[in-house]
């Protein structure tokens, strides 16, 4: 049976969702794992159960748009400075980890007090 483009898209989103579930399993300090496309649209995202989101819906849209714009602009310098490994945004309450693979951006929110950030980053890179 030949898969339609809609079937292929659904399979891709399911794959991203499983990756997000696996990212959440890596540490109890991971609050959220999501995948955003080049336009800042959420393809999938999972917040840890029983956690209250820090951002409101409109704030999330703006945040993802900003991140998508940053990532697309960074591509232009990749030939000069090398491929982007990851971006860390340190806030007072959370650490945001941003990774890119195959034209999508992985957005991971981690508790600020979480220890072993380098190990978590390494495990996330292996997961995606």
Phi and psi in radians as a Rosetta constraint file:
Dihedral C 1 N 2 CA 2 C 2 CIRCULARHARMONIC -1.505 0.35
Dihedral N 2 CA 2 C 2 N 3 CIRCULARHARMONIC 2.330 0.35
Dihedral C 2 N 3 CA 3 C 3 CIRCULARHARMONIC -1.444 0.35
Dihedral N 3 CA 3 C 3 N 4 CIRCULARHARMONIC 2.411 0.35
Dihedral C 3 N 4 CA 4 C 4 CIRCULARHARMONIC -1.384 0.35
Dihedral N 4 CA 4 C 4 N 5 CIRCULARHARMONIC 2.848 0.35
Dihedral C 4 N 5 CA 5 C 5 CIRCULARHARMONIC -0.983 0.35
Dihedral N 5 CA 5 C 5 N 6 CIRCULARHARMONIC -0.624 0.35
Dihedral C 5 N 6 CA 6 C 6 CIRCULARHARMONIC -1.129 0.35
Dihedral N 6 CA 6 C 6 N 7 CIRCULARHARMONIC -0.695 0.35
Dihedral C 6 N 7 CA 7 C 7 CIRCULARHARMONIC -1.131 0.35
Dihedral N 7 CA 7 C 7 N 8 CIRCULARHARMONIC -0.746 0.35
Dihedral C 7 N 8 CA 8 C 8 CIRCULARHARMONIC -1.098 0.35
Dihedral N 8 CA 8 C 8 N 9 CIRCULARHARMONIC -0.731 0.35
Dihedral C 8 N 9 CA 9 C 9 CIRCULARHARMONIC -1.095 0.35
Dihedral N 9 CA 9 C 9 N 10 CIRCULARHARMONIC -0.771 0.35
Dihedral C 9 N 10 CA 10 C 10 CIRCULARHARMONIC -1.071 0.35
Dihedral N 10 CA 10 C 10 N 11 CIRCULARHARMONIC -0.749 0.35
Dihedral C 10 N 11 CA 11 C 11 CIRCULARHARMONIC -1.072 0.35
Dihedral N 11 CA 11 C 11 N 12 CIRCULARHARMONIC -0.699 0.35
Dihedral C 11 N 12 CA 12 C 12 CIRCULARHARMONIC -1.123 0.35
Dihedral N 12 CA 12 C 12 N 13 CIRCULARHARMONIC -0.787 0.35
Dihedral C 12 N 13 CA 13 C 13 CIRCULARHARMONIC -1.129 0.35
Dihedral N 13 CA 13 C 13 N 14 CIRCULARHARMONIC -0.684 0.35
Dihedral C 13 N 14 CA 14 C 14 CIRCULARHARMONIC -1.087 0.35
Dihedral N 14 CA 14 C 14 N 15 CIRCULARHARMONIC -0.706 0.35
Dihedral C 14 N 15 CA 15 C 15 CIRCULARHARMONIC -1.072 0.35
Dihedral N 15 CA 15 C 15 N 16 CIRCULARHARMONIC -0.806 0.35
Dihedral C 15 N 16 CA 16 C 16 CIRCULARHARMONIC -1.080 0.35
Dihedral N 16 CA 16 C 16 N 17 CIRCULARHARMONIC -0.702 0.35
Dihedral C 16 N 17 CA 17 C 17 CIRCULARHARMONIC -1.096 0.35
Dihedral N 17 CA 17 C 17 N 18 CIRCULARHARMONIC -0.752 0.35
Dihedral C 17 N 18 CA 18 C 18 CIRCULARHARMONIC -1.099 0.35
Dihedral N 18 CA 18 C 18 N 19 CIRCULARHARMONIC -0.683 0.35
Dihedral C 18 N 19 CA 19 C 19 CIRCULARHARMONIC -1.087 0.35
Dihedral N 19 CA 19 C 19 N 20 CIRCULARHARMONIC -0.741 0.35
Dihedral C 19 N 20 CA 20 C 20 CIRCULARHARMONIC -1.099 0.35
Dihedral N 20 CA 20 C 20 N 21 CIRCULARHARMONIC -0.722 0.35
Dihedral C 20 N 21 CA 21 C 21 CIRCULARHARMONIC -1.073 0.35
Dihedral N 21 CA 21 C 21 N 22 CIRCULARHARMONIC -0.731 0.35
Dihedral C 21 N 22 CA 22 C 22 CIRCULARHARMONIC -1.172 0.35
Dihedral N 22 CA 22 C 22 N 23 CIRCULARHARMONIC -0.628 0.35
Dihedral C 22 N 23 CA 23 C 23 CIRCULARHARMONIC -1.102 0.35
Dihedral N 23 CA 23 C 23 N 24 CIRCULARHARMONIC -0.772 0.35
Dihedral C 23 N 24 CA 24 C 24 CIRCULARHARMONIC -1.066 0.35
Dihedral N 24 CA 24 C 24 N 25 CIRCULARHARMONIC -0.541 0.35
Dihedral C 24 N 25 CA 25 C 25 CIRCULARHARMONIC -1.275 0.35
Dihedral N 25 CA 25 C 25 N 26 CIRCULARHARMONIC -0.290 0.35
Dihedral C 25 N 26 CA 26 C 26 CIRCULARHARMONIC -1.187 0.35
Dihedral N 26 CA 26 C 26 N 27 CIRCULARHARMONIC -0.575 0.35
Dihedral C 26 N 27 CA 27 C 27 CIRCULARHARMONIC -2.757 0.35
Dihedral N 27 CA 27 C 27 N 28 CIRCULARHARMONIC 2.490 0.35
Dihedral C 27 N 28 CA 28 C 28 CIRCULARHARMONIC -1.224 0.35
Dihedral N 28 CA 28 C 28 N 29 CIRCULARHARMONIC -0.255 0.35
Dihedral C 28 N 29 CA 29 C 29 CIRCULARHARMONIC -1.391 0.35
Dihedral N 29 CA 29 C 29 N 30 CIRCULARHARMONIC -0.193 0.35
Dihedral C 29 N 30 CA 30 C 30 CIRCULARHARMONIC -1.413 0.35
Dihedral N 30 CA 30 C 30 N 31 CIRCULARHARMONIC 2.105 0.35
Dihedral C 30 N 31 CA 31 C 31 CIRCULARHARMONIC -1.544 0.35
Dihedral N 31 CA 31 C 31 N 32 CIRCULARHARMONIC -0.687 0.35
Dihedral C 31 N 32 CA 32 C 32 CIRCULARHARMONIC -2.608 0.35
Dihedral N 32 CA 32 C 32 N 33 CIRCULARHARMONIC 2.496 0.35
Dihedral C 32 N 33 CA 33 C 33 CIRCULARHARMONIC -2.380 0.35
Dihedral N 33 CA 33 C 33 N 34 CIRCULARHARMONIC 2.253 0.35
Dihedral C 33 N 34 CA 34 C 34 CIRCULARHARMONIC -2.581 0.35
Dihedral N 34 CA 34 C 34 N 35 CIRCULARHARMONIC 2.881 0.35
Dihedral C 34 N 35 CA 35 C 35 CIRCULARHARMONIC -2.178 0.35
Dihedral N 35 CA 35 C 35 N 36 CIRCULARHARMONIC 2.274 0.35
Dihedral C 35 N 36 CA 36 C 36 CIRCULARHARMONIC -2.140 0.35
Dihedral N 36 CA 36 C 36 N 37 CIRCULARHARMONIC 2.449 0.35
Dihedral C 36 N 37 CA 37 C 37 CIRCULARHARMONIC -1.462 0.35
Dihedral N 37 CA 37 C 37 N 38 CIRCULARHARMONIC -3.078 0.35
Dihedral C 37 N 38 CA 38 C 38 CIRCULARHARMONIC -1.166 0.35
Dihedral N 38 CA 38 C 38 N 39 CIRCULARHARMONIC -0.230 0.35
Dihedral C 38 N 39 CA 39 C 39 CIRCULARHARMONIC -1.811 0.35
Dihedral N 39 CA 39 C 39 N 40 CIRCULARHARMONIC 0.084 0.35
Dihedral C 39 N 40 CA 40 C 40 CIRCULARHARMONIC 1.496 0.35
Dihedral N 40 CA 40 C 40 N 41 CIRCULARHARMONIC 0.181 0.35
Dihedral C 40 N 41 CA 41 C 41 CIRCULARHARMONIC -1.515 0.35
Dihedral N 41 CA 41 C 41 N 42 CIRCULARHARMONIC 2.376 0.35
Dihedral C 41 N 42 CA 42 C 42 CIRCULARHARMONIC -1.294 0.35
Dihedral N 42 CA 42 C 42 N 43 CIRCULARHARMONIC 2.152 0.35
Dihedral C 42 N 43 CA 43 C 43 CIRCULARHARMONIC -1.506 0.35
Dihedral N 43 CA 43 C 43 N 44 CIRCULARHARMONIC -0.686 0.35
Dihedral C 43 N 44 CA 44 C 44 CIRCULARHARMONIC -2.847 0.35
Dihedral N 44 CA 44 C 44 N 45 CIRCULARHARMONIC 2.729 0.35
Dihedral C 44 N 45 CA 45 C 45 CIRCULARHARMONIC -2.905 0.35
Dihedral N 45 CA 45 C 45 N 46 CIRCULARHARMONIC 2.491 0.35
Dihedral C 45 N 46 CA 46 C 46 CIRCULARHARMONIC -2.328 0.35
Dihedral N 46 CA 46 C 46 N 47 CIRCULARHARMONIC 2.193 0.35
Dihedral C 46 N 47 CA 47 C 47 CIRCULARHARMONIC -1.696 0.35
Dihedral N 47 CA 47 C 47 N 48 CIRCULARHARMONIC 2.502 0.35
Dihedral C 47 N 48 CA 48 C 48 CIRCULARHARMONIC -1.009 0.35
Dihedral N 48 CA 48 C 48 N 49 CIRCULARHARMONIC 2.338 0.35
Dihedral C 48 N 49 CA 49 C 49 CIRCULARHARMONIC -0.967 0.35
Dihedral N 49 CA 49 C 49 N 50 CIRCULARHARMONIC 2.548 0.35
Dihedral C 49 N 50 CA 50 C 50 CIRCULARHARMONIC 1.227 0.35
Dihedral N 50 CA 50 C 50 N 51 CIRCULARHARMONIC 0.231 0.35
Dihedral C 50 N 51 CA 51 C 51 CIRCULARHARMONIC -1.869 0.35
Dihedral N 51 CA 51 C 51 N 52 CIRCULARHARMONIC 2.455 0.35
Dihedral C 51 N 52 CA 52 C 52 CIRCULARHARMONIC -1.526 0.35
Dihedral N 52 CA 52 C 52 N 53 CIRCULARHARMONIC 2.227 0.35
Dihedral C 52 N 53 CA 53 C 53 CIRCULARHARMONIC -1.060 0.35
Dihedral N 53 CA 53 C 53 N 54 CIRCULARHARMONIC 2.496 0.35
Dihedral C 53 N 54 CA 54 C 54 CIRCULARHARMONIC -1.410 0.35
Dihedral N 54 CA 54 C 54 N 55 CIRCULARHARMONIC -0.505 0.35
Dihedral C 54 N 55 CA 55 C 55 CIRCULARHARMONIC -1.866 0.35
Dihedral N 55 CA 55 C 55 N 56 CIRCULARHARMONIC 2.570 0.35
Dihedral C 55 N 56 CA 56 C 56 CIRCULARHARMONIC -1.414 0.35
Dihedral N 56 CA 56 C 56 N 57 CIRCULARHARMONIC 2.895 0.35
Dihedral C 56 N 57 CA 57 C 57 CIRCULARHARMONIC -0.922 0.35
Dihedral N 57 CA 57 C 57 N 58 CIRCULARHARMONIC -0.850 0.35
Dihedral C 57 N 58 CA 58 C 58 CIRCULARHARMONIC -1.155 0.35
Dihedral N 58 CA 58 C 58 N 59 CIRCULARHARMONIC -0.623 0.35
Dihedral C 58 N 59 CA 59 C 59 CIRCULARHARMONIC -1.144 0.35
Dihedral N 59 CA 59 C 59 N 60 CIRCULARHARMONIC -0.662 0.35
Dihedral C 59 N 60 CA 60 C 60 CIRCULARHARMONIC -1.111 0.35
Dihedral N 60 CA 60 C 60 N 61 CIRCULARHARMONIC -0.806 0.35
Dihedral C 60 N 61 CA 61 C 61 CIRCULARHARMONIC -0.998 0.35
Dihedral N 61 CA 61 C 61 N 62 CIRCULARHARMONIC -0.802 0.35
Dihedral C 61 N 62 CA 62 C 62 CIRCULARHARMONIC -1.126 0.35
Dihedral N 62 CA 62 C 62 N 63 CIRCULARHARMONIC -0.759 0.35
Dihedral C 62 N 63 CA 63 C 63 CIRCULARHARMONIC -1.034 0.35
Dihedral N 63 CA 63 C 63 N 64 CIRCULARHARMONIC -0.835 0.35
Dihedral C 63 N 64 CA 64 C 64 CIRCULARHARMONIC -1.187 0.35
Dihedral N 64 CA 64 C 64 N 65 CIRCULARHARMONIC -0.604 0.35
Dihedral C 64 N 65 CA 65 C 65 CIRCULARHARMONIC -1.117 0.35
Dihedral N 65 CA 65 C 65 N 66 CIRCULARHARMONIC -0.774 0.35
Dihedral C 65 N 66 CA 66 C 66 CIRCULARHARMONIC -1.073 0.35
Dihedral N 66 CA 66 C 66 N 67 CIRCULARHARMONIC -0.799 0.35
Dihedral C 66 N 67 CA 67 C 67 CIRCULARHARMONIC -1.107 0.35
Dihedral N 67 CA 67 C 67 N 68 CIRCULARHARMONIC -0.772 0.35
Dihedral C 67 N 68 CA 68 C 68 CIRCULARHARMONIC -1.082 0.35
Dihedral N 68 CA 68 C 68 N 69 CIRCULARHARMONIC -0.712 0.35
Dihedral C 68 N 69 CA 69 C 69 CIRCULARHARMONIC -1.122 0.35
Dihedral N 69 CA 69 C 69 N 70 CIRCULARHARMONIC -0.807 0.35
Dihedral C 69 N 70 CA 70 C 70 CIRCULARHARMONIC -0.998 0.35
Dihedral N 70 CA 70 C 70 N 71 CIRCULARHARMONIC -0.817 0.35
Dihedral C 70 N 71 CA 71 C 71 CIRCULARHARMONIC -1.155 0.35
Dihedral N 71 CA 71 C 71 N 72 CIRCULARHARMONIC -0.672 0.35
Dihedral C 71 N 72 CA 72 C 72 CIRCULARHARMONIC -1.220 0.35
Dihedral N 72 CA 72 C 72 N 73 CIRCULARHARMONIC -0.633 0.35
Dihedral C 72 N 73 CA 73 C 73 CIRCULARHARMONIC -1.222 0.35
Dihedral N 73 CA 73 C 73 N 74 CIRCULARHARMONIC -0.567 0.35
Dihedral C 73 N 74 CA 74 C 74 CIRCULARHARMONIC -1.151 0.35
Dihedral N 74 CA 74 C 74 N 75 CIRCULARHARMONIC -0.506 0.35
Dihedral C 74 N 75 CA 75 C 75 CIRCULARHARMONIC -1.007 0.35
Dihedral N 75 CA 75 C 75 N 76 CIRCULARHARMONIC -0.588 0.35
Dihedral C 75 N 76 CA 76 C 76 CIRCULARHARMONIC -1.122 0.35
Dihedral N 76 CA 76 C 76 N 77 CIRCULARHARMONIC -0.454 0.35
Dihedral C 76 N 77 CA 77 C 77 CIRCULARHARMONIC -1.711 0.35
Dihedral N 77 CA 77 C 77 N 78 CIRCULARHARMONIC -0.036 0.35
Dihedral C 77 N 78 CA 78 C 78 CIRCULARHARMONIC -1.044 0.35
Dihedral N 78 CA 78 C 78 N 79 CIRCULARHARMONIC -0.646 0.35
Dihedral C 78 N 79 CA 79 C 79 CIRCULARHARMONIC -1.125 0.35
Dihedral N 79 CA 79 C 79 N 80 CIRCULARHARMONIC -0.575 0.35
Dihedral C 79 N 80 CA 80 C 80 CIRCULARHARMONIC -1.462 0.35
Dihedral N 80 CA 80 C 80 N 81 CIRCULARHARMONIC -0.857 0.35
Dihedral C 80 N 81 CA 81 C 81 CIRCULARHARMONIC -1.773 0.35
Dihedral N 81 CA 81 C 81 N 82 CIRCULARHARMONIC -0.108 0.35
Dihedral C 81 N 82 CA 82 C 82 CIRCULARHARMONIC 1.758 0.35
Dihedral N 82 CA 82 C 82 N 83 CIRCULARHARMONIC 2.874 0.35
Dihedral C 82 N 83 CA 83 C 83 CIRCULARHARMONIC -1.122 0.35
Dihedral N 83 CA 83 C 83 N 84 CIRCULARHARMONIC 2.414 0.35
Dihedral C 83 N 84 CA 84 C 84 CIRCULARHARMONIC -1.210 0.35
Dihedral N 84 CA 84 C 84 N 85 CIRCULARHARMONIC 2.237 0.35
Dihedral C 84 N 85 CA 85 C 85 CIRCULARHARMONIC -1.503 0.35
Dihedral N 85 CA 85 C 85 N 86 CIRCULARHARMONIC -0.950 0.35
Dihedral C 85 N 86 CA 86 C 86 CIRCULARHARMONIC -2.927 0.35
Dihedral N 86 CA 86 C 86 N 87 CIRCULARHARMONIC 2.886 0.35
Dihedral C 86 N 87 CA 87 C 87 CIRCULARHARMONIC -2.177 0.35
Dihedral N 87 CA 87 C 87 N 88 CIRCULARHARMONIC 2.377 0.35
Dihedral C 87 N 88 CA 88 C 88 CIRCULARHARMONIC -2.053 0.35
Dihedral N 88 CA 88 C 88 N 89 CIRCULARHARMONIC 2.229 0.35
Dihedral C 88 N 89 CA 89 C 89 CIRCULARHARMONIC -1.961 0.35
Dihedral N 89 CA 89 C 89 N 90 CIRCULARHARMONIC 1.991 0.35
Dihedral C 89 N 90 CA 90 C 90 CIRCULARHARMONIC -1.626 0.35
Dihedral N 90 CA 90 C 90 N 91 CIRCULARHARMONIC 2.117 0.35
Dihedral C 90 N 91 CA 91 C 91 CIRCULARHARMONIC -2.001 0.35
Dihedral N 91 CA 91 C 91 N 92 CIRCULARHARMONIC 2.983 0.35
Dihedral C 91 N 92 CA 92 C 92 CIRCULARHARMONIC -1.132 0.35
Dihedral N 92 CA 92 C 92 N 93 CIRCULARHARMONIC -0.602 0.35
Dihedral C 92 N 93 CA 93 C 93 CIRCULARHARMONIC -1.760 0.35
Dihedral N 93 CA 93 C 93 N 94 CIRCULARHARMONIC -0.568 0.35
Dihedral C 93 N 94 CA 94 C 94 CIRCULARHARMONIC -2.465 0.35
Dihedral N 94 CA 94 C 94 N 95 CIRCULARHARMONIC 2.817 0.35
Dihedral C 94 N 95 CA 95 C 95 CIRCULARHARMONIC -1.909 0.35
Dihedral N 95 CA 95 C 95 N 96 CIRCULARHARMONIC 2.288 0.35
Dihedral C 95 N 96 CA 96 C 96 CIRCULARHARMONIC -1.836 0.35
Dihedral N 96 CA 96 C 96 N 97 CIRCULARHARMONIC 2.229 0.35
Dihedral C 96 N 97 CA 97 C 97 CIRCULARHARMONIC -1.936 0.35
Dihedral N 97 CA 97 C 97 N 98 CIRCULARHARMONIC 2.242 0.35
Dihedral C 97 N 98 CA 98 C 98 CIRCULARHARMONIC -2.151 0.35
Dihedral N 98 CA 98 C 98 N 99 CIRCULARHARMONIC 2.200 0.35
Dihedral C 98 N 99 CA 99 C 99 CIRCULARHARMONIC -2.252 0.35
Dihedral N 99 CA 99 C 99 N 100 CIRCULARHARMONIC 2.687 0.35
Dihedral C 99 N 100 CA 100 C 100 CIRCULARHARMONIC -2.220 0.35
Dihedral N 100 CA 100 C 100 N 101 CIRCULARHARMONIC 2.448 0.35
Dihedral C 100 N 101 CA 101 C 101 CIRCULARHARMONIC -2.704 0.35
Dihedral N 101 CA 101 C 101 N 102 CIRCULARHARMONIC 2.296 0.35
Dihedral C 101 N 102 CA 102 C 102 CIRCULARHARMONIC 0.902 0.35
Dihedral N 102 CA 102 C 102 N 103 CIRCULARHARMONIC 0.859 0.35
Dihedral C 102 N 103 CA 103 C 103 CIRCULARHARMONIC 1.119 0.35
Dihedral N 103 CA 103 C 103 N 104 CIRCULARHARMONIC 0.290 0.35
Dihedral C 103 N 104 CA 104 C 104 CIRCULARHARMONIC -2.172 0.35
Dihedral N 104 CA 104 C 104 N 105 CIRCULARHARMONIC 2.744 0.35
Dihedral C 104 N 105 CA 105 C 105 CIRCULARHARMONIC -2.004 0.35
Dihedral N 105 CA 105 C 105 N 106 CIRCULARHARMONIC 2.273 0.35
Dihedral C 105 N 106 CA 106 C 106 CIRCULARHARMONIC -1.646 0.35
Dihedral N 106 CA 106 C 106 N 107 CIRCULARHARMONIC 2.220 0.35
Dihedral C 106 N 107 CA 107 C 107 CIRCULARHARMONIC -2.075 0.35
Dihedral N 107 CA 107 C 107 N 108 CIRCULARHARMONIC 2.029 0.35
Dihedral C 107 N 108 CA 108 C 108 CIRCULARHARMONIC -2.195 0.35
Dihedral N 108 CA 108 C 108 N 109 CIRCULARHARMONIC 2.206 0.35
Dihedral C 108 N 109 CA 109 C 109 CIRCULARHARMONIC -1.804 0.35
Dihedral N 109 CA 109 C 109 N 110 CIRCULARHARMONIC 2.248 0.35
Dihedral C 109 N 110 CA 110 C 110 CIRCULARHARMONIC -2.218 0.35
Dihedral N 110 CA 110 C 110 N 111 CIRCULARHARMONIC 2.442 0.35
Dihedral C 110 N 111 CA 111 C 111 CIRCULARHARMONIC -0.940 0.35
Dihedral N 111 CA 111 C 111 N 112 CIRCULARHARMONIC 2.392 0.35
Dihedral C 111 N 112 CA 112 C 112 CIRCULARHARMONIC -1.048 0.35
Dihedral N 112 CA 112 C 112 N 113 CIRCULARHARMONIC -0.589 0.35
Dihedral C 112 N 113 CA 113 C 113 CIRCULARHARMONIC -1.442 0.35
Dihedral N 113 CA 113 C 113 N 114 CIRCULARHARMONIC -0.023 0.35
Dihedral C 113 N 114 CA 114 C 114 CIRCULARHARMONIC -1.096 0.35
Dihedral N 114 CA 114 C 114 N 115 CIRCULARHARMONIC 2.287 0.35
Dihedral C 114 N 115 CA 115 C 115 CIRCULARHARMONIC -1.579 0.35
Dihedral N 115 CA 115 C 115 N 116 CIRCULARHARMONIC 2.763 0.35
Dihedral C 115 N 116 CA 116 C 116 CIRCULARHARMONIC 1.238 0.35
Dihedral N 116 CA 116 C 116 N 117 CIRCULARHARMONIC 0.735 0.35
Dihedral C 116 N 117 CA 117 C 117 CIRCULARHARMONIC -1.032 0.35
Dihedral N 117 CA 117 C 117 N 118 CIRCULARHARMONIC -0.713 0.35
Dihedral C 117 N 118 CA 118 C 118 CIRCULARHARMONIC -1.051 0.35
Dihedral N 118 CA 118 C 118 N 119 CIRCULARHARMONIC -0.703 0.35
Dihedral C 118 N 119 CA 119 C 119 CIRCULARHARMONIC -1.156 0.35
Dihedral N 119 CA 119 C 119 N 120 CIRCULARHARMONIC -0.740 0.35
Dihedral C 119 N 120 CA 120 C 120 CIRCULARHARMONIC -1.085 0.35
Dihedral N 120 CA 120 C 120 N 121 CIRCULARHARMONIC -0.754 0.35
Dihedral C 120 N 121 CA 121 C 121 CIRCULARHARMONIC -1.043 0.35
Dihedral N 121 CA 121 C 121 N 122 CIRCULARHARMONIC -0.791 0.35
Dihedral C 121 N 122 CA 122 C 122 CIRCULARHARMONIC -1.056 0.35
Dihedral N 122 CA 122 C 122 N 123 CIRCULARHARMONIC -0.741 0.35
Dihedral C 122 N 123 CA 123 C 123 CIRCULARHARMONIC -1.183 0.35
Dihedral N 123 CA 123 C 123 N 124 CIRCULARHARMONIC -0.664 0.35
Dihedral C 123 N 124 CA 124 C 124 CIRCULARHARMONIC -1.142 0.35
Dihedral N 124 CA 124 C 124 N 125 CIRCULARHARMONIC -0.738 0.35
Dihedral C 124 N 125 CA 125 C 125 CIRCULARHARMONIC -1.037 0.35
Dihedral N 125 CA 125 C 125 N 126 CIRCULARHARMONIC -0.669 0.35
Dihedral C 125 N 126 CA 126 C 126 CIRCULARHARMONIC -1.219 0.35
Dihedral N 126 CA 126 C 126 N 127 CIRCULARHARMONIC -0.547 0.35
Dihedral C 126 N 127 CA 127 C 127 CIRCULARHARMONIC -1.235 0.35
Dihedral N 127 CA 127 C 127 N 128 CIRCULARHARMONIC -0.631 0.35
